[in-house]
Structures are given as structure tokens and as C-alpha cells.
């Protein structure tokens, strides 16, 4: 079963939903006991963070290892985003998607990628404030 996620703003003890009509429609489809979970909204990575990841981190590691960008992305995820999952008593290993990481989790992932690249490939990946990315060209800031 797929369960939708609805976002809202909490103001004066009331919720103002971003997609009010869809929320009401979904609520009408439910019968009997329901479970309600409210939590602080996670901030997901920004377009700038994504551009830095693909344009700087992935590009440098791809060039250094001779891999395609998508191969490099999967490789780095396999190093730092694996987690265990149990299904019907059996344990499996899965790799998390970077698109589902919060800003803090994504920054932690980037730090691990930079550290690994420095140690294993002897290659420096500049921090976001140390480099400009335009197209496929990297320009290091002084």
C-alpha cells in the first residue's frame, strides 16, 4: 500500500495543508481506525547542493577513477549509504537514495566522499565555497 505524505504549516494549534483538496479527498477514503504521525519537516538538499555533488564531487572522482558519472554515484553510495533491512526473518543490505537524504545527512555524505577521495585516491575535492562550477568546467577560487 502506498501512503501519501501531506505537508502543512502549524499555526496557532491548527494545520494549514499545502494540498488541502488532496488531503481531504484522501481522508474521506479512509474508514475505521487511522494512525496520524506529525513531525518536523526535513529539509531536503537544494539544487545548489545537487549541482555541487554532480558537477564537482562526481566529476572529480569519475575523472580520477575512469568511471562514468552514474557508475561513480552508485559506487560512492555503496560505500557510505548502505543499511541493513530485515524482510521475513532474512537480513538484506540496501543502498539509500541520495534524493531522500536531509540536508544534514547529505552534507555528512559529501564529507565522507571528500575524505575517502583524499585518502584512497590522493585527490582533493574542494569545498563548495572553494570552487565554481559552470557546465563541465571547474574553476578553483583563490
Secondary structure, DSSP 8 states (H G I E B T S, - for coil): -------EEEETTEEEETTHHHHHHHHHH--S-----------B--HHHHHHIIIIIIHHHHHHHT--HHHHHHHHHHHH-EEEEEETTEEEEEE--GGG-BHHHHHHHHHHHHHHHHHHS------GGGEEEETTEEEE--
